[in-house]
Each structure stands twice: as C-alpha cells, then as structure tokens.
C-alpha cells in the first residue's frame, strides 16, 4: 500500500510538471472566483483493516482487493486558497479474513470469512490549494466522514458461530490526501490520492463473550487508499 501511494504521488507531480511547461494558454481563468461549484468523481480504492489484539496466539490475515468509488462534489470557496467540500458518494469493496486461533477448527467454513462492504460516504473536507501556476495548482485535502455500511449485518442475530462476520452499520472516518487541479478548455480535472482511516471500532462482537473469533480482538477498523478523478 505504501509503494502504491508513493508511485501515484510521483506520477501526479511528474505529469503536472510536464503539463505546466507545455501549456501556456490560460484555461478557465475565472473558475475559482465562483463561491459555489459542483462536480462529480470516479475512482478506485484498496481497503484493508487495522487490527489490534487483546489476547496472544490469535491473528487475522486480511486479503485486500480493489473496489470503486463514485460520488458528487459540492464546493464552497472560502478564499482563493481554501475550499470547503462536501463529497457524498458510494464506495464498494470486498475483503477476505482468515482467522488463526488454536480453538477455531482448521476448516474454511470456520476460519475464513468474506466481508463485503458497500458504504454510503458523507465526507466533509477542507482543501488547501497553492497559487495557480498556468493551468495547474496542487492541493492538500483532509477531513472527516460519516459512513453507512449497507453490508454490515449488524441486525443479523447469527454470528461467527453460524458463519456470519458482523460489522457496525455506522462508522466515522478521517481522510488526508493530496492532488493536482488541471484546468482544461471545458472543465477542471483533479486526480487525487487519499488515505482513509476508521476512528471507531467497526467490529460487532459475537453473542458469546468468549467467542474465539471476536474475543481476542481489541480494535478492528478500516484503512485504505482511495484514488479519485474529479471533474468540475
């Protein structure tokens, strides 16, 4: 995940530098003078979990997969360099958990759990932008999000004993990232990369307090990398 992050950051700035040197015609010169602006984004994500343990001899291996992001952008320009953004959208991803615990039978039925996740995300973000250089400007972005997990299984009475791994429906995330705005003849294109981190414990514990699946776990929360391509 760290290698992916560094690779994409390098590509963003190399591409941005080449774009700025090549193109001297100023596109959309008054775009950022509007107080309110709209757009949409498409993107990819790679999610995992940060897990800490209460008991020894227990471990959960997370098989990460890629998913997608899609949503809308509502922005308010506080100043030329500061932008408040609301970016509601959907994020989907599936992970596979493999539990290692001496008391769990060594069969796929007992030790492997599929964890689908389709979230309705409502991030409120603050974007700090550099001064515009020809047709580009870099930015840092960060904020918090309320996430509603449609695949949580929170209301399911079955737990891991019956093969159901459950998560909480509501969770809170914080995210930080960076990107570049490219001003094109008809719109602004803004690729960005962000780190997403859960604040609260998302795991719902099993009905049995001594469950070998959930008792050893102290904290279980989403972490991931989002790559968004925004059009305004």
C-alpha positions in Angstrom: 0.0 0.0 0.0 2.9 2.4 0.8 4.6 1.6 -2.5 1.3 2.2 -4.4 0.9 5.6 -2.6 4.5 6.7 -3.4 4.2 5.6 -7.0 1.0 7.5 -7.7 2.2 10.7 -5.9 5.3 10.7 -8.1 3.3 10.2 -11.3 0.9 13.1 -10.3 3.7 15.6 -9.9 5.7 14.4 -12.9 2.6 14.7 -15.1 1.7 18.1 -13.6 5.2 19.5 -14.2 5.1 18.4 -17.8 1.6 19.8 -18.3 2.6 23.2 -16.8 5.6 23.5 -19.0 3.8 22.5 -22.2 0.6 24.5 -21.9 0.8 28.3 -21.7 -2.8 29.2 -22.8 -4.8 30.0 -19.6 -8.0 28.0 -19.4 -10.9 28.8 -17.1 -9.3 31.9 -15.6 -12.4 32.8 -13.5 -13.4 29.4 -12.4 -12.1 29.6 -8.9 -13.7 33.0 -8.3 -17.2 31.4 -8.1 -18.2 30.8 -4.5 -20.1 27.6 -5.1 -19.2 24.9 -7.6 -20.3 21.4 -8.5 -18.8 18.3 -9.9 -18.5 14.5 -9.7 -15.8 11.9 -9.1 -15.0 8.4 -10.1 -12.2 6.3 -8.6 -10.7 3.1 -7.2 -9.9 2.0 -3.7 -7.9 -0.6 -2.0 -9.1 -1.3 1.6 -7.8 -3.4 4.5 -8.3 -3.3 8.3 -6.1 -2.2 11.1 -6.4 -4.8 13.8 -5.1 -4.9 17.4 -5.4 -7.8 19.8 -6.3 -8.4 23.4 -5.1 -12.0 23.6 -1.9 -13.8 22.3 -1.8 -16.6 19.8 -4.5 -15.0 17.6 -4.2 -13.4 14.2 -6.4 -12.3 11.4 -5.0 -12.2 7.9 -6.7 -9.7 5.5 -6.7 -10.4 1.8 -7.1 -7.0 0.2 -9.0 -6.3 -3.1 -9.7 -3.3 -5.3 -13.1 -1.6 -5.3 -14.7 1.5 -6.8 -15.8 5.0 -5.7 -18.4 7.2 -7.3 -20.0 10.4 -6.0 -20.8 14.1 -6.2 -18.9 17.3 -5.2 -20.3 20.4 -3.7 -17.7 23.0 -3.0 -17.6 26.4 -1.4 -14.6 28.7 -2.0 -13.7 30.4 1.3 -10.8 32.1 -0.3 -8.6 31.6 -3.4 -6.5 29.0 -1.5 -9.1 27.5 0.8 -12.1 25.4 -0.3 -14.7 23.6 1.8 -16.1 20.5 0.2 -18.9 18.0 0.7 -18.4 14.8 -1.3 -21.3 12.3 -0.8 -20.9 9.0 -2.7 -20.7 5.2 -2.7 -17.7 3.1 -2.0 -17.6 -0.7 -2.6 -15.0 -3.3 -1.7 -14.8 -6.9 -0.5 -12.2 -8.4 1.8 -11.4 -11.9 2.9 -10.5 -12.6 6.6 -8.6 -15.7 7.6 -8.6 -16.4 11.4 -5.7 -18.1 13.1 -6.7 -19.3 16.6 -6.0 -22.7 18.3 -9.6 -23.0 19.3 -11.1 -22.5 15.8 -11.4 -25.7 13.7 -9.0 -25.7 10.8 -11.6 -25.7 8.0 -12.5 -23.0 5.5 -16.1 -22.9 6.9 -14.8 -21.9 10.3 -11.7 -19.9 9.7 -12.5 -17.9 6.5 -15.0 -15.0 6.3 -15.9 -12.9 3.3 -16.6 -9.2 4.3 -18.4 -7.3 1.7 -18.6 -3.5 2.2 -20.8 -1.1 0.3 -20.7 2.3 2.1 -22.6 5.5 1.6 -19.9 8.0 2.5 -20.5 11.7 3.5 -17.1 13.4 3.8 -16.8 17.0 4.9 -13.3 18.1 3.7 -11.1 21.2 3.8 -8.9 21.7 0.8 -5.8 23.9 0.8 -4.6 24.9 -2.7 -1.4 26.5 -3.8 -1.5 29.6 -6.1 -2.3 28.7 -9.6 0.6 28.1 -12.0 -0.6 28.5 -15.6 -3.2 25.7 -15.8 -2.5 23.7 -12.7 -2.3 24.0 -8.9 -1.5 21.4 -6.2 -3.6 20.9 -3.1 -3.7 19.1 0.2 -7.1 17.8 1.5 -8.4 16.4 4.7 -11.4 16.0 6.9 -13.9 13.6 8.4 -16.7 11.4 7.1 -19.7 9.6 8.3 -20.0 6.2 6.6 -23.1 4.0 6.4 -22.4 0.3 5.7 -25.2 -1.4 3.8 -23.4 -4.7 4.2 -22.8 -4.6 7.9 -25.0 -7.5 9.0 -25.5 -5.6 12.3 -29.1 -6.7 12.7 -28.4 -10.3 11.9 -28.8 -12.5 15.0 -26.4 -15.1 13.5 -22.7 -14.5 14.3 -19.4 -16.2 13.5 -20.6 -19.4 15.1 -23.1 -19.6 12.2 -20.6 -18.2 9.7 -21.6 -14.5 9.8 -19.0 -11.9 10.4 -20.8 -8.7 11.5 -19.8 -5.1 11.5 -21.4 -1.9 12.7 -23.7 0.0 10.3 -22.4 3.4 11.3 -18.8 4.5 11.4 -16.7 7.6 11.3 -13.5 8.0 9.2 -10.9 10.6 8.8 -9.0 11.1 5.5 -6.0 13.0 4.3 -4.6 13.3 0.8 -3.1 15.4 -1.9 -3.7 16.0 -5.6 -3.4 18.4 -8.6 -6.0 20.6 -10.3 -5.6 20.7 -14.1 -7.5 23.4 -15.9 -8.7 22.2 -19.3 -10.7 24.1 -22.0 -14.1 22.8 -20.9 -13.6 21.6 -17.3 -11.2 21.1 -14.4 -9.8 17.7 -13.9 -8.4 16.8 -10.4 -6.7 13.5 -9.7 -6.0 12.9 -6.0 -4.9 10.1 -3.7 -6.1 9.8 -0.1 -5.6 7.7 2.9 -8.9 6.6 4.7 -8.8 5.6 8.4 -11.6 4.5 10.7 -12.0 6.3 14.0 -14.3 3.9 15.9 -14.2 0.1 16.3 -16.3 -1.3 13.4 -16.5 -4.9 14.5 -19.6 -6.2 16.2 -18.8 -8.8 18.8 -20.3 -12.2 18.8 -23.1 -13.2 21.1 -20.8 -15.4 23.1 -18.4 -13.1 25.1 -15.7 -15.8 24.9 -16.0 -16.2 21.1 -12.7 -17.3 19.5 -13.4 -15.1 16.6 -14.0 -11.7 18.3 -12.8 -12.1 21.9 -9.1 -11.8 21.0 -9.6 -8.6 19.0 -9.3 -5.2 20.7 -9.8 -2.9 17.7 -11.0 -3.5 14.2 -11.2 -0.6 11.8 -11.0 0.2 8.1 -7.9 1.7 6.5 -7.4 2.2 2.8 -6.1 4.1 -0.2 -8.6 6.0 -2.5 -7.7 7.3 -5.9 -10.3 9.8 -7.2 -10.6 11.5 -10.5 -12.8 14.6 -10.1 -14.5 16.6 -12.9 -15.8 20.1 -12.3 
